[in-house]
Amino acid sequence: MDSRTKRRLSDAQLDATLRGALGAGVLSAEELEDGFANAVYRLGLEDGRRVVLKVGPPPGLRLLTYERHLLRTEAMVYRLAEPAGLPLPSLLHAAFDDPALGGDYLVLSALDGVPWNQAALGPGEDASLRHELGRHLARLHTIPGTGVFGYPFAGLTGDGWREAFLVIVGALLDDAVHYGTPLPAPVAEISALVGAAAHTLDEVVTPSLVHFDIWPGNVFLTGEGPGRRIQALIDHERAFWGDPLADFITPTIFGEIREDDPLVAGYREAGGAILLTPAARVRADLYRTYLYLILLVENGPRQYPEEAYARLRDLATSSLGRSLDALRVL
């Protein structure tokens, strides 16, 4: 989707950037438009390699508070998750505050698969892939952290998960005020509802690495028919240290986590622990509230085209209203 945060580079800038990063010039370039925040290019290089360049937003453009240093968060995930055996593109180069571009960028190996949301799946394939995705999430959540919860690069952290989550949601609500985001309830009421339910977060005592953006567009597939498999998980910039349960929110976006979901079965078979207790379902409502707030407030800095954004905005608004209703009856 087009966004004000996407920084377009000229052919000369692309060539100079890749020569500096990998020592090879650019022969072909294609902008990939599916993402929402960063400009992304698929590039063919002089030495035969095909790579992907992710370029951070323009320096000086105000983003959401949690979005500070997005690509530094993503680079951290690649460096931690690849040794753990997660299916990922390879991180070939990372540059922060690059003097030539004046910002951050990553160079990744290009994938030859297709995004899940663009694949024509046969009967039963979706369930099989959800089961496999659950296994990958279980592995992701075993990556050890440093004991800090939240978004370290954005400065939104806490010694406990309740403290960190309240800081994170508070920052997002401040962003909503700054951008004048229309919400289905007053900011003060949303803050109070989240605060009243936040005691359930005390059940989370160990910070796990959470992707928090696992939707079909961020899962690449390879193969055909019964042999189709997940090739890679991508776009890790929204990752934080927190509750593994939060990674079940985006794969079930605008819905609920169900016991009979193959995602849950795959997660448990791979050793992941997920118990859908009443307290866990309250935590899930808190994470849905946070996700739907993101989908609404991020339009402030990004200024999506109205026609392209309207359906997502309407779904997020109605879904946020339902999540807040669930918190009201606690």
LUMTORNU-195798 format. One record per residue (C-alpha): residue in one letter; x, y, z. Coordinates in steps of 0.1 Angstrom, whole numbers, padded with zeros to 4 digits, always signed. Example, Ala and Ser with C-alpha at 12.3 -4.5 7.8 and 13.67 -1.06 7.14 Angstrom:
! LUMTORNU-195798
A+0123-0045+0078 S+0137-0011+0071 
END
This chain:
! LUMTORNU-195798
M+0000+0000+0000 D+0012+0035-0008 S+0024+0054+0023 R+0041+0087+0031 T+0067+0067+0051 K+0080+0049+0020 R+0112+0066+0007 R+0116+0061-0030 L+0152+0059-0043 S+0165+0067-0078 D+0183+0041-0099 A+0215+0059-0091 Q+0209+0057-0053 L+0200+0020-0055 D+0232+0013-0074 A+0254+0033-0051 T+0238+0017-0020 L+0243-0019-0032 R+0279-0011-0043 G+0286+0001-0009 A+0268-0027+0009 L+0277-0058-0012 G+0303-0045-0037 A+0280-0051-0067 G+0260-0027-0088 V+0223-0030-0097 L+0212-0044-0131 S+0174-0045-0124 A+0151-0030-0098 E+0114-0036-0089 E+0096-0019-0061 L+0075-0043-0040 E+0043-0025-0030 D+0027-0050-0005 G+0043-0035+0026 F+0029-0007+0047 A+0059+0012+0062 N+0092+0007+0045 A+0101+0010+0009 V+0111-0024-0004 Y+0130-0032-0037 R+0138-0065-0054 L+0172-0061-0071 G+0192-0081-0096 L+0229-0075-0091 E+0259-0076-0115 D+0273-0107-0098 G+0241-0127-0104 R+0226-0124-0069 R+0190-0114-0063 V+0184-0094-0031 V+0158-0073-0014 L+0166-0038-0001 K+0144-0024+0028 V+0148+0013+0033 G+0135+0030+0065 P+0112+0060+0065 P+0127+0095+0057 P+0148+0109+0085 G+0129+0135+0105 L+0094+0121+0097 R+0075+0115+0129 L+0063+0079+0132 L+0044+0061+0159 T+0064+0059+0191 Y+0069+0022+0190 E+0082+0025+0154 R+0114+0042+0164 H+0143+0023+0148 L+0121-0002+0130 L+0148-0018+0110 R+0171-0021+0140 T+0144-0042+0156 E+0142-0063+0124 A+0179-0068+0122 M+0179-0080+0158 V+0153-0106+0150 Y+0173-0119+0120 R+0204-0122+0141 L+0186-0141+0169 A+0162-0162+0149 E+0184-0176+0122 P+0207-0195+0145 A+0175-0209+0162 G+0165-0225+0129 L+0136-0203+0119 P+0130-0201+0081 L+0140-0166+0072 P+0157-0147+0044 S+0194-0142+0051 L+0204-0108+0064 L+0233-0098+0041 H+0239-0063+0053 A+0225-0038+0078 A+0233-0001+0079 F+0221+0024+0104 D+0222+0062+0101 D+0239+0056+0067 P+0256+0089+0057 A+0247+0085+0020 L+0210+0078+0025 G+0206+0095+0059 G+0188+0066+0074 D+0186+0029+0080 Y+0184+0000+0055 L+0187-0038+0053 V+0198-0060+0024 L+0183-0095+0025 S+0185-0125+0002 A+0155-0126-0022 L+0130-0154-0019 D+0117-0174-0048 G+0084-0184-0031 V+0051-0166-0030 P+0033-0149-0001 W+0006-0170+0014 N-0021-0145+0006 Q-0012-0148-0031 A-0011-0186-0034 A-0039-0207-0048 L-0043-0234-0022 G-0060-0267-0026 P-0083-0284-0001 G-0066-0290+0033 E-0035-0270+0024 D-0045-0240+0046 A-0048-0262+0077 S-0015-0280+0070 L+0003-0246+0067 R-0013-0233+0098 H-0001-0264+0117 E+0035-0258+0103 L+0033-0221+0112 G+0024-0230+0148 R+0056-0251+0150 H+0077-0222+0138 L+0061-0199+0163 A+0069-0223+0191 R+0106-0223+0180 L+0106-0185+0178 H+0093-0182+0214 T+0122-0203+0228 I+0148-0176+0219 P+0161-0162+0252 G+0159-0125+0259 T+0178-0103+0283 G+0150-0101+0309 V+0136-0068+0296 F+0100-0066+0283 G+0088-0044+0254 Y+0105-0026+0226 P+0141-0019+0236 F+0150+0002+0205 A+0120+0024+0209 G+0126+0029+0246 L+0092+0013+0256 T+0102-0012+0281 G+0095-0025+0317 D+0109-0049+0342 G+0076-0068+0340 W+0052-0074+0312 R+0023-0055+0328 E+0046-0024+0332 A+0059-0027+0297 F+0025-0032+0281 L+0009-0002+0298 V+0039+0019+0286 I+0034+0006+0251 V-0004+0012+0250 G+0000+0046+0267 A+0025+0057+0240 L+0001+0046+0212 L-0028+0064+0228 D-0006+0095+0230 D+0001+0091+0193 A-0037+0088+0187 V-0041+0122+0204 H-0013+0138+0184 Y-0027+0126+0151 G-0064+0132+0160 T-0072+0095+0152 P-0110+0088+0153 L-0116+0059+0177 P-0147+0042+0188 A-0142+0053+0225 P-0125+0082+0242 V-0088+0078+0248 A-0092+0081+0286 E-0118+0053+0286 I-0096+0030+0265 S-0067+0036+0289 A-0089+0029+0319 L-0102-0004+0304 V-0067-0016+0296 G-0054-0006+0330 A-0083-0024+0348 A-0075-0057+0330 A-0037-0054+0331 H-0034-0075+0362 T-0038-0106+0340 L-0005-0098+0324 D+0013-0107+0356 E+0010-0143+0346 V+0038-0137+0320 V+0071-0138+0339 T+0096-0145+0311 P+0099-0123+0280 S+0096-0142+0247 L+0104-0129+0213 V+0071-0121+0197 H+0067-0113+0160 F+0032-0097+0163 D+0027-0093+0125 I+0022-0129+0113 W-0004-0125+0087 P-0004-0144+0053 G+0014-0115+0035 N+0044-0120+0058 V+0046-0158+0053 F+0063-0170+0020 L+0055-0205+0006 T+0073-0228-0017 G+0063-0260-0035 E+0030-0271-0048 G+0000-0291-0036 P+0007-0315-0007 G+0044-0306-0009 R+0038-0269-0002 R+0058-0256+0028 I+0066-0224+0045 Q+0097-0210+0030 A+0102-0180+0052 L+0087-0156+0078 I+0094-0119+0069 D+0088-0083+0082 H+0099-0085+0118 E+0100-0048+0126 R+0070-0049+0149 A+0086-0076+0171 F+0088-0071+0209 W+0097-0090+0240 G+0065-0102+0257 D+0038-0128+0259 P+0039-0156+0234 L+0001-0156+0233 A+0003-0123+0215 D+0016-0141+0184 F-0018-0158+0180 I-0036-0124+0175 T-0026-0115+0140 P-0030-0150+0125 T-0066-0148+0139 I-0071-0111+0131 F-0108-0100+0133 G-0116-0133+0149 E-0109-0155+0180 I-0083-0181+0190 R-0099-0215+0188 E-0088-0247+0204 D-0094-0266+0171 D-0072-0242+0151 P-0043-0262+0135 L-0021-0233+0145 V-0026-0241+0182 A-0021-0279+0176 G+0012-0273+0157 Y+0024-0250+0184 R+0017-0275+0212 E+0032-0304+0192 A+0064-0284+0189 G+0066-0279+0227 G+0048-0245+0229 A+0026-0239+0259 I-0007-0222+0253 L-0036-0225+0277 L-0068-0207+0267 T-0079-0201+0303 P-0103-0172+0312 A-0073-0150+0321 A-0055-0159+0288 R-0086-0148+0269 V-0086-0115+0287 R-0049-0111+0277 A-0059-0119+0242 D-0085-0091+0243 L-0058-0067+0255 Y-0036-0077+0226 R-0064-0073+0201 T-0071-0039+0215 Y-0035-0030+0209 L-0034-0044+0174 Y-0065-0027+0162 L-0053+0006+0177 I-0021+0003+0157 L-0041-0003+0125 L-0060+0029+0131 V-0034+0052+0146 E-0007+0044+0120 N-0027+0062+0093 G-0016+0094+0110 P+0020+0093+0099 R+0015+0071+0068 Q-0015+0089+0052 Y-0028+0059+0033 P-0049+0065+0001 E-0085+0066+0013 E-0098+0041-0012 A-0072+0015-0003 Y-0074+0020+0034 A-0112+0024+0040 R-0120-0013+0043 L-0091-0020+0068 R-0101+0011+0088 D-0137+0000+0091 L-0128-0035+0101 A-0103-0023+0127 T-0128+0002+0141 S-0156-0023+0145 S-0132-0050+0159 L-0117-0025+0184 G-0152-0017+0196 R-0158-0054+0202 S-0125-0059+0221 L-0134-0029+0243 D-0168-0043+0249 A-0152-0075+0261 L-0130-0056+0285 R-0160-0036+0298 V-0178-0067+0311 L-0149-0080+0332 
END
